[in-house]
């Protein structure tokens, strides 16, 4: 395969450099018509089903991750051609079991966009691919070069930073401290300490508290938030200054970001002497150099990812060590969160929504897409899986009652899938997460049981927030409590249900339809697709055979309760 030199007008690392820095065996180059020397500008998600304005769409120099597209699928050629017309450097599709079709290989050979295939297996999901490609991209960025020159103010460049081992945050903090002439703290977006420079002098009280606690004290975080300091820090690429006060020396801070993603921040404090004259310029340079190191820090290995998922599950289940679990999960212990639960089914096996089986591999691919959407939704989202479910902790802003609205709507549009997703109320602190999780799970059960009463062809994805289905979830809770008692009893409704089960009759279904229509025989008959006289006959026989007299209010109540309970079992409620 020939390798051509990239256009000198383009900037950015080459595709060959990027591929050389990711895990071996993750991506295969299927066809690269211009070779792998083409420059790469960024890595983005591409949803083939997303409506867009073709005249405005441009992907020059991008690596597009075609989530949901397999190289053997019919739409693969169209996706490749769209990417090629938009100027993409490469498009990545899932390899699958059959490999690429000849038509796709031929189309790629005639174009300019490289076709890459993602292998399947542990640690090779779309989330891992996105993380490794972005880490490789920032690692090869020109700003990280050891040859970066000094600025016009005479402050040295980042030659020392360029020689650091990737991810060496302590070395980074010490190097930056030498550049700015002060003490450096590196923090994540939740104000937790990732690294700090050596202390040549006695630290001021605030630095001492922060280092000892490994995070900025909560009261200080509240103070910085309320004063607008954090808003200023996260909304600019420049240095933000905080004057000295009685608890701390002067601070300079700058956000470390890759594109729109905030990776963390660098804080410089006067350390026994005033900060260097060019400290702000040095901090700006250091922030660019810190990008690959913080990006590498955020790219978890498989063992770390499993530990993180375990910590998320511990929080959702009300672990006693909640503060430690929050730290391990990567969330802020003092920030409100809402829990979203998504349950995935492959649309080709959607009978599973009514209690049948489904392909586990297909469901896991749907969860891959949902986890990727959550990771890209907003900083601080963390996820964990359990079977066909994905749990998402969504951070909420101050006073924000519905932080997952957009993510919830997005979950409905995953191609070739049926997703039931629900969001619980916002939990003010860690102790409220189990209740939010339970509420979200109840929402999912409501949506699934609604779908279970539909023909398979009519089952579609559905999403809701807890506040939208309060009555339905309350009924589920009541029935959960009543079901054991109901099964220990006997009576007319029990006899009718048992007769239907043994003989295939439809007395229970007819009574339920009649009750659901508030006694309107015509409406109930249309729901059952029978003649009204047929329904009247069934109701009369239910009274004669079993004593189910719907003119009796007590019998109506028992019938309403008793007919809901067996229906739950038939619909595969899967209560946890």
KAHUKA-V959301 format. One record per backbone hydrogen bond with DSSP energy under -0.5 kcal/mol. NH is the residue of the N-H (numbers start at 1). CO is the residue of the C=O. If there is no record, write none. Layout:
nh:co
NH:CO
NH:CO
This chain:
nh:co
4:2
4:34
10:7
15:38
16:36
18:14
19:15
20:16
21:17
21:18
22:18
22:19
26:23
28:117
30:28
30:115
31:115
35:32
40:13
41:61
42:61
44:63
46:65
48:46
50:47
54:52
56:53
57:53
59:86
61:87
62:59
63:42
64:62
64:90
65:44
65:63
66:64
66:92
67:46
67:65
69:66
71:94
73:70
76:73
77:74
79:75
80:76
81:77
82:78
83:79
84:80
85:81
86:82
87:84
88:83
89:62
90:62
91:114
92:64
93:116
94:69
95:118
99:95
101:71
105:101
106:102
107:103
108:104
109:105
110:106
111:107
111:108
114:89
115:31
116:91
116:114
117:28
118:93
119:26
119:117
124:121
129:125
130:126
131:127
132:128
133:129
134:130
135:131
136:132
137:133
138:134
139:135
140:136
141:138
144:141
145:142
148:145
151:155
154:151
162:158
163:159
164:161
168:165
169:167
172:168
173:169
174:170
175:171
176:172
177:173
178:174
179:175
180:176
181:177
182:177
183:269
185:267
186:195
187:185
187:265
188:192
191:188
193:214
194:186
195:186
197:184
200:198
206:247
208:204
209:205
210:206
211:207
212:208
213:209
214:210
215:210
216:191
220:217
221:217
222:218
223:219
224:220
225:221
226:222
227:223
228:225
229:224
230:224
232:228
233:229
234:230
235:231
236:233
240:253
242:251
245:248
251:242
252:268
253:240
254:266
256:264
257:255
258:261
259:257
261:258
263:256
263:261
264:256
265:187
266:254
267:185
268:252
269:183
270:250
271:273
272:270
276:180
279:276
282:278
283:279
284:280
285:281
286:282
287:283
288:284
289:285
290:286
291:287
291:288
294:290
295:291
296:292
297:293
298:294
299:295
299:296
300:298
305:301
306:302
307:303
308:304
309:305
310:306
311:307
312:308
313:309
314:310
315:311
316:312
317:313
318:315
319:314
322:319
322:320
325:321
326:322
327:323
328:324
329:325
330:326
331:326
335:332
337:427
338:394
340:338
340:392
341:422
342:390
343:420
344:388
345:418
347:416
349:346
350:347
352:349
353:350
354:351
355:352
356:351
363:359
364:360
365:361
366:362
367:363
368:364
369:365
370:366
371:367
372:368
373:369
374:370
375:371
376:372
377:373
377:374
378:374
381:378
382:393
384:391
386:389
389:386
390:342
391:384
392:340
393:382
394:338
394:392
395:393
396:336
400:397
401:399
405:402
408:404
409:405
410:406
411:407
412:408
412:409
413:410
414:411
417:414
418:345
420:343
421:419
421:462
422:341
423:464
424:339
427:337
428:426
430:333
432:429
433:430
436:432
437:433
438:434
439:435
440:436
441:437
442:438
443:439
444:440
445:441
446:442
447:443
448:444
449:445
450:446
451:447
452:448
453:449
453:450
454:451
458:455
459:456
462:419
464:421
466:423
468:465
469:465
469:466
473:469
474:470
475:471
476:472
477:473
478:474
479:475
480:476
481:477
482:478
483:479
484:480
485:481
486:482
487:483
488:484
488:485
489:486
495:491
496:492
497:493
498:494
499:495
500:496
501:497
502:498
503:499
504:500
510:506
511:507
512:508
513:509
514:510
515:511
516:512
517:513
518:515
519:514
520:517
521:519
524:520
525:521
526:522
527:523
528:524
529:525
530:525
534:531
535:531
536:532
537:533
538:534
539:535
540:536
541:537
542:538
543:539
544:540
545:541
546:542
547:542
547:543
548:542
549:547
550:548
552:549
553:551
556:552
557:553
558:554
559:555
560:556
561:557
562:558
563:559
564:560
564:561
565:561
566:562
567:563
568:564
569:565
570:566
571:567
572:569
573:568
